[in-house]
């Protein structure tokens, strides 16, 4: 028997469980309306919260950087990959987040994995929210540290575990998303910071879905909760509200200097391309100078909530405090059925299924560029199912 035969068997099991996934190709520029496999649909599946991925200023910045520096960085940052653009972006992120310094990775996944592996090891403890993103969970596993997964946002459970376990380990790292991407709720950040201080723990908060969206200036949930200036490790992405590609860690000068010397996914990875770097820098300037984009996004969130409360009382909508709204469904079959119905009606909001999430759902993400008519059509289609 072929040593690869198990792969076909595993694929059959995935199909039987309705967990099989395949790509859906978009044939247009990113936006509130896209062409999906030949069909024009209203896009409620994008993390481009501010509509910047198709902004002409980001496109111009990317094109100009590619013309000046080429399409690729050609090597890791410590070898031939460093460009002035990278340092300028890191300085802009640190200023935006009001921290001492920042370091840019080639993706958000690499940022979390690299930071966690560098910060803790076999003599250490990680406490991880059970709903954390895959990159946080995998970073914890790769670190070799002992891991305790605590019930979602359960501060009392976390406190109890720290009381029992903290003394047994050299270092302790609490890791959490600030906005949970598949539920739309927020972590209790002030309480987590207080626990971290009380039990001498590091805290890493993933701001991937908060950067550009939350806070008076768009700096994220740390700003939103009034925690700017407190000692912690902030991670975020350049690929969602900032409309580009890449990830970052921001914090103290010592932290960032340490990661430059110890984070393997930064040291051994080709640097972010000039085009992506320049586009992300342009996006930060737009976020800081155009708060009306963020205001429009939150107006859209409030309008959708009003309509769902009025017209969709029988739908089980998960509590949310973000531009992510999830409709929970009884099983995988129902979720796939609703997703197909929406697509046939010109709405792109695909089903999210286990093992990505514990329960099946339709995940709806709002953008600042959605119009009232887009939101009204979504609710009308769901209402008439």
C-alpha positions in Angstrom: 0.0 0.0 0.0 1.2 3.5 -0.8 2.3 5.5 2.2 0.2 8.3 0.9 -3.1 6.3 0.6 -4.3 7.6 4.0 -4.7 11.1 2.4 -7.6 10.0 0.1 -9.2 8.2 3.1 -8.9 11.4 5.2 -10.4 13.5 2.4 -13.4 11.2 2.2 -13.9 11.6 6.0 -13.8 15.4 5.7 -16.4 15.3 2.9 -18.7 13.0 4.9 -18.6 15.5 7.8 -19.4 18.4 5.5 -16.1 20.0 6.5 -14.6 20.0 3.0 -13.5 23.4 1.8 -12.6 24.9 -1.6 -11.7 28.3 -2.8 -14.1 30.8 -4.4 -12.4 33.2 -6.9 -13.1 36.9 -7.0 -12.6 38.5 -10.4 -12.7 42.1 -9.4 -11.1 44.6 -7.2 -11.9 44.3 -3.5 -15.0 46.3 -2.4 -18.5 46.2 -1.0 -19.6 44.7 -4.3 -17.4 42.1 -6.1 -17.6 39.7 -9.0 -17.5 36.2 -7.6 -17.1 33.5 -10.2 -19.0 35.5 -12.8 -21.7 36.7 -10.4 -21.9 40.2 -9.0 -22.5 39.9 -5.2 -22.6 42.2 -2.2 -19.5 41.3 -0.2 -20.1 40.6 3.5 -17.1 38.2 3.7 -14.2 40.6 3.7 -12.0 41.9 6.5 -11.3 45.1 4.5 -13.3 47.0 7.2 -12.5 50.5 5.9 -12.5 49.7 2.2 -8.8 50.6 1.8 -7.7 47.6 -0.2 -8.9 49.3 -3.3 -8.1 52.9 -2.3 -6.2 54.6 -5.1 -3.7 56.1 -2.7 -2.7 52.7 -1.4 -2.5 51.5 -5.0 -0.3 54.5 -6.0 2.0 53.9 -3.0 2.4 50.3 -3.9 3.1 51.0 -7.5 5.6 53.7 -6.8 7.5 51.5 -4.3 7.6 48.6 -6.8 9.1 50.9 -9.4 11.7 52.3 -7.1 12.7 49.1 -5.1 11.4 46.2 -7.3 8.8 43.6 -6.6 10.5 41.6 -3.9 12.8 42.4 -0.9 15.1 39.5 -2.0 16.1 38.3 1.5 15.5 38.4 5.2 15.7 41.7 7.0 19.1 40.8 8.6 20.6 40.1 5.2 19.6 41.9 2.0 15.9 42.5 2.7 16.1 45.7 4.8 14.7 48.9 3.1 14.2 52.3 4.5 10.4 51.7 3.8 10.4 49.0 6.5 11.8 51.3 9.2 9.5 54.1 8.2 6.5 51.7 8.5 7.6 50.5 11.9 8.0 54.0 13.2 4.6 54.9 11.9 3.1 51.8 13.7 4.8 52.7 17.0 3.6 56.3 16.7 0.0 55.1 15.8 -0.1 52.7 18.8 1.8 55.0 21.1 4.5 52.5 21.9 8.3 52.8 21.9 9.0 50.6 18.8 7.5 48.1 16.4 8.7 45.2 14.2 7.0 44.2 10.9 6.6 40.5 9.9 5.6 39.1 6.5 2.2 38.0 7.8 0.1 38.2 11.0 0.4 34.5 11.4 4.2 34.7 11.4 4.1 37.6 13.9 2.2 35.7 16.5 4.2 32.4 16.0 7.5 34.2 16.1 6.8 36.3 19.1 5.4 33.5 21.3 8.2 31.1 20.4 10.7 33.8 21.3 9.1 34.8 24.6 8.5 31.4 26.3 9.8 27.9 26.3 9.7 24.6 28.1 10.0 26.0 31.6 7.1 28.4 31.1 3.3 28.6 31.1 0.9 29.9 28.5 -2.8 30.7 29.3 -4.8 30.9 26.1 -8.5 31.8 25.5 -10.3 28.8 24.0 -11.6 30.9 21.1 -8.1 32.3 20.2 -7.1 32.3 16.5 -5.1 29.4 15.1 -1.9 31.4 15.0 -2.0 32.0 18.7 -2.8 28.4 19.5 -0.1 27.0 17.2 2.5 29.5 18.4 1.8 28.2 22.0 2.3 24.6 20.8 5.5 25.4 19.0 6.9 27.2 22.0 7.0 24.0 24.0 5.6 25.8 27.0 2.9 24.2 29.2 -0.5 25.4 28.0 -3.8 25.9 29.9 -6.7 26.8 27.7 -9.2 28.8 29.7 -13.0 29.1 29.0 -13.8 32.0 26.7 -13.2 35.4 28.5 -13.5 33.7 31.9 -11.5 35.9 34.3 -12.4 34.0 37.4 -11.2 30.7 35.9 -8.0 32.4 34.8 -7.4 34.0 38.2 -7.9 30.6 39.9 -5.4 28.9 37.5 -2.8 31.6 38.1 -3.2 31.3 41.8 -2.5 27.6 41.6 0.0 27.4 38.7 2.0 30.6 38.5 4.5 29.8 41.1 5.5 26.6 39.3 6.9 28.3 36.2 9.7 30.7 35.2 7.6 32.9 32.9 3.9 33.2 32.2 2.3 34.5 29.1 -1.4 35.2 28.7 -2.5 35.3 25.0 -5.8 36.5 23.6 -7.5 38.1 20.7 -8.9 41.5 21.4 -11.7 41.0 18.8 -12.6 37.4 18.4 -12.8 37.0 14.6 -15.4 34.2 14.5 -17.7 35.6 17.2 -17.4 39.4 17.0 -17.0 39.9 20.8 -14.2 41.6 22.7 -11.8 40.3 25.4 -12.0 41.9 28.9 -8.7 43.6 28.3 -8.5 45.8 31.5 -9.2 42.8 33.7 -6.6 40.8 31.9 -4.0 43.5 32.3 -4.8 43.7 36.0 -4.3 39.9 36.4 -1.1 40.1 34.4 0.2 42.8 36.8 -1.0 40.9 39.9 0.7 37.6 38.9 3.7 38.9 37.1 2.6 37.7 33.7 3.3 38.9 30.2 0.2 39.6 28.1 0.1 39.4 24.3 -3.1 40.8 22.7 -3.9 40.1 19.0 -5.4 43.3 17.6 -5.8 41.9 14.0 -9.5 42.7 13.8 -9.3 45.8 16.0 -6.5 47.9 14.3 -8.0 50.7 12.3 -11.5 49.9 13.7 -11.5 50.6 17.5 -10.4 53.5 19.5 -10.6 57.3 19.1 -7.8 57.3 16.5 -8.3 53.8 15.2 -5.3 52.3 17.1 -7.3 49.3 18.4 -8.9 47.9 21.5 -6.0 48.9 23.7 -6.9 52.5 22.9 -10.7 51.7 23.1 -10.4 50.4 26.6 -8.1 53.2 27.8 -5.1 51.0 28.2 -2.6 52.9 26.1 0.7 53.2 27.9 0.3 50.0 30.0 3.0 47.4 29.6 1.9 44.6 27.2 2.7 43.1 23.8 0.5 44.2 21.0 0.2 42.2 17.7 -1.7 43.3 14.7 -2.1 42.8 11.0 -1.6 45.1 8.0 -4.0 42.9 5.9 -7.4 43.7 7.3 -8.5 47.3 7.9 -5.1 48.5 6.6 -5.7 46.9 3.2 -2.2 45.5 2.6 -0.3 42.5 3.8 1.9 41.6 6.8 1.8 41.7 10.6 3.5 43.5 13.4 4.4 43.4 17.1 4.7 46.7 19.0 5.8 47.4 22.5 8.9 48.5 24.4 12.3 49.1 22.8 13.7 46.2 24.7 10.9 43.8 23.5 11.3 44.7 19.9 15.1 44.5 20.0 14.8 41.1 21.6 12.4 39.9 18.8 14.8 41.1 16.1 17.3 38.7 17.6 15.1 35.8 18.6 11.9 35.6 16.6 12.6 32.8 14.0 9.7 33.8 11.7 11.3 37.2 11.3 14.9 36.3 11.2 14.5 33.5 8.6 11.8 34.9 6.4 12.1 37.2 3.4 11.1 40.7 4.3 7.7 42.2 3.4 7.7 43.4 -0.2 8.2 47.1 -0.9 4.7 47.4 -2.4 3.0 45.9 0.6 5.1 48.0 3.0 4.4 51.3 1.3 0.7 50.5 1.0 0.4 49.7 4.7 2.2 53.0 5.6 -0.2 54.9 3.4 -3.2 53.2 5.1 -2.0 54.2 8.5 -1.9 57.9 7.5 -5.4 57.6 6.0 -6.8 56.0 9.2 -5.2 58.8 11.3 -6.4 61.6 9.1 -9.9 60.3 8.0 -11.9 59.3 11.1 -15.0 59.6 9.0 -14.3 56.2 7.5 -14.4 54.6 10.9 -17.5 56.6 11.8 -19.3 55.3 8.7 -18.3 51.7 9.5 -19.8 52.0 13.0 -23.0 53.6 11.5 -23.3 50.6 9.2 -22.9 48.3 12.2 -25.6 50.1 14.2 -28.0 50.1 11.2 -27.5 46.3 10.6 -28.2 45.7 14.3 -31.4 47.7 14.2 -32.7 45.9 11.2 -31.8 42.4 12.6 -33.6 43.2 15.9 -36.6 44.4 14.0 -36.9 41.9 11.2 -34.9 38.8 12.2 -36.2 38.1 15.8 -36.1 34.3 15.2 -32.5 34.2 14.2 -29.9 33.3 16.8 -27.4 36.1 16.5 -24.3 35.9 18.7 -23.6 38.9 20.9 -21.2 41.2 19.2 -19.4 44.5 19.8 -17.6 44.7 16.5 -18.2 44.8 12.7 -18.5 41.0 12.8 -22.0 39.6 13.2 -22.6 35.9 13.4 -25.8 34.0 12.8 -25.6 30.7 14.7 -27.2 27.7 13.0 -28.1 24.2 14.3 -25.7 22.2 12.2 -23.3 22.2 9.3 -26.0 21.3 6.7 -28.2 24.3 7.7 -25.2 26.6 7.5 -24.2 25.5 4.1 -27.8 25.8 2.9 -28.1 29.4 4.1 -24.8 30.3 2.6 -25.8 28.9 -0.8 -29.2 30.7 -0.6 -27.5 34.0 0.1 -25.1 33.5 -2.8 -27.9 32.7 -5.2 -29.6 35.9 -4.1 -26.4 38.0 -4.7 -25.0 38.0 -1.1 -21.6 36.7 -0.3 -21.5 35.6 3.3 -20.2 32.0 3.4 -20.8 29.4 6.1 -18.2 28.9 8.8 -18.1 25.4 10.1 -16.3 23.2 12.6 -13.4 22.6 13.2 -12.8 26.3 12.6 -15.6 27.2 15.1 -17.4 25.1 17.7 -20.8 25.7 16.1 -21.8 26.4 12.5 -22.7 29.9 11.5 -22.9 32.5 8.9 -20.3 35.2 9.5 -21.2 38.7 8.3 -18.5 41.4 8.2 -19.3 45.0 7.5 -17.3 47.6 5.6 -17.4 51.4 5.7 -18.1 51.3 2.0 -21.4 49.3 2.3 -24.4 51.4 1.5 -27.8 51.2 3.3 -29.3 49.3 0.3 -26.6 46.6 0.7 -27.5 46.1 4.3 -31.2 46.2 3.6 -30.9 43.6 0.9 -29.0 41.2 3.2 -31.7 41.5 5.9 -34.5 41.1 3.3 -33.0 37.9 1.8 -32.6 36.4 5.3 -36.1 37.4 6.3 -37.6 35.8 3.3 -35.9 32.4 3.7 
